[in-house]
Protein backbone atom coordinates (compact mmCIF):
# COMPACT_ATOMS: atom_id res chain seq x y z
CA UNK A 1 0.00 0.00 0.00
CA UNK A 2 2.94 2.33 0.58
CA UNK A 3 3.88 2.31 -3.12
CA UNK A 4 0.28 2.89 -4.15
CA UNK A 5 -0.07 5.77 -1.70
CA UNK A 6 3.12 7.40 -2.99
CA UNK A 7 1.92 7.03 -6.59
CA UNK A 8 -1.45 8.54 -5.75
CA UNK A 9 0.14 11.40 -3.83
CA UNK A 10 2.74 12.19 -6.52
CA UNK A 11 0.70 11.44 -9.65
CA UNK A 12 -2.88 11.97 -8.52
CA UNK A 13 -4.08 8.61 -9.84
CA UNK A 14 -2.89 5.31 -11.26
CA UNK A 15 -4.34 4.44 -14.65
CA UNK A 16 -2.49 1.19 -15.38
CA UNK A 17 -0.91 -1.56 -13.30
CA UNK A 18 1.41 -3.93 -15.14
CA UNK A 19 2.19 -7.00 -13.07
CA UNK A 20 5.15 -8.87 -14.53
CA UNK A 21 7.13 -10.24 -11.58
CA UNK A 22 8.04 -13.89 -11.81
CA UNK A 23 10.64 -16.34 -10.60
CA UNK A 24 11.36 -20.00 -11.18
CA UNK A 25 13.78 -22.70 -10.16
CA UNK A 26 15.27 -25.02 -12.77
CA UNK A 27 15.07 -27.95 -10.38
CA UNK A 28 13.48 -31.35 -10.90
CA UNK A 29 10.09 -31.40 -9.17
CA UNK A 30 11.05 -34.28 -6.91
CA UNK A 31 14.10 -32.37 -5.69
CA UNK A 32 12.53 -28.94 -5.20
CA UNK A 33 12.49 -27.81 -1.60
CA UNK A 34 9.31 -26.56 0.02
CA UNK A 35 11.04 -23.19 0.55
CA UNK A 36 11.80 -22.82 -3.18
CA UNK A 37 8.24 -23.83 -4.07
CA UNK A 38 6.81 -21.31 -1.62
CA UNK A 39 9.08 -18.53 -2.96
CA UNK A 40 7.81 -19.19 -6.49
CA UNK A 41 4.15 -19.25 -5.42
CA UNK A 42 4.56 -16.15 -3.24
CA UNK A 43 6.14 -14.15 -6.06
CA UNK A 44 4.23 -15.37 -9.10
CA UNK A 45 0.75 -15.77 -7.65
CA UNK A 46 0.41 -14.15 -4.24
CA UNK A 47 2.43 -11.08 -5.23
CA UNK A 48 0.28 -10.56 -8.30
CA UNK A 49 -2.90 -10.94 -6.24
CA UNK A 50 -1.71 -8.41 -3.66
CA UNK A 51 -0.69 -5.86 -6.29
CA UNK A 52 -4.07 -6.21 -8.01
CA UNK A 53 -5.97 -5.80 -4.75
CA UNK A 54 -4.01 -2.72 -3.67
CA UNK A 55 -4.02 -0.88 -7.00
CA UNK A 56 -7.53 -1.93 -8.07
CA UNK A 57 -9.18 -0.25 -5.08
CA UNK A 58 -8.74 3.35 -6.32
CA UNK A 59 -9.41 2.26 -9.93
CA UNK A 60 -12.74 0.76 -8.91
CA UNK A 61 -13.60 3.84 -6.85
CA UNK A 62 -13.24 6.08 -9.90
CA UNK A 63 -14.58 3.44 -12.37
CA UNK A 64 -11.48 3.67 -14.54
CA UNK A 65 -8.17 1.86 -14.92
CA UNK A 66 -6.51 -1.21 -16.36
CA UNK A 67 -4.62 -4.13 -14.89
CA UNK A 68 -2.32 -6.15 -17.15
CA UNK A 69 -0.71 -9.32 -15.83
CA UNK A 70 2.11 -10.76 -17.90
CA UNK A 71 3.35 -14.34 -17.60
CA UNK A 72 6.50 -15.74 -19.10
CA UNK A 73 6.53 -18.38 -21.80
CA UNK A 74 7.58 -20.93 -19.18
CA UNK A 75 4.08 -20.71 -17.69
CA UNK A 76 2.86 -22.50 -20.82
CA UNK A 77 5.62 -25.07 -21.16
CA UNK A 78 6.66 -28.01 -19.09
CA UNK A 79 10.37 -28.73 -18.98
CA UNK A 80 11.75 -32.19 -18.39
CA UNK A 81 14.45 -32.04 -15.72
CA UNK A 82 16.47 -35.13 -14.84
N, C-alpha and C positions, 0 to 999 in steps of 0.2 A: 504494500500500500504506500510505502514511502516514495517509491519511484513514481507511482501514479500521481500522488499528491504534488510532487515537485513538477511533473509535467503539466498538471492542471494549473498550478500557480504560475509557472513560467510561460506557458503557451496558451492558457485559457481553456483549452479543450484538447482531447485526443480523438482524432478522426479514424485512425487505423492502428490496429495492433497486428504485428507480424510475429508469430510465434514459430521460431525455427531452431530452437535448442534441441540437441540430440547427442547421445553418446551410445557407444556400444562396446563390447568386449569380444575380440576374436578368440574365443575360448570354446572348446567343445562343451555342449550342454551338460554332459555328465560331469564335467570338471569345474563348472562355473560355481563360484562360492555364492552363498546367500547374500553376502555384502555386495558383491558385484552386481548380482541380479537386482537388488534393491536400489542401488545407485542408478541403474539404467531405467527402472520403472519410475523412480522419483524424478529424474530429469525429463524423460521423454513423455511421460503421461501426467504425473502429478504436477510437475512444473507448468505444463501447458494448461491444465485445468485451473490452477491457481491464477495464472496470468489472465486467462479468459474471465474468470470471476471478478477479479479486481478491476480490470479495465472495461469490462462490459457494463458495470454498474452505472457510470456516468453516461455511457452511450445509450443505454436503455432509458435513462432519465430524460435525455433530450431527443429520443427517438431517431438517432442518427449515429452512424459509425459502422465500421467493418472490422471483422476479425479474420485473419488469414493464417491458417496453420499449415506449415510446410513440413513434409516428411522426406527423409532421404530415400534413395532408391533401394537401400537395404531393407526398408520396411516392407518391400514387395517381393523380396528374394530370400530364399533359404540357402545358406551356405553349408556345405558339408565339411565339417572339421574332424580330423582324425587325431 
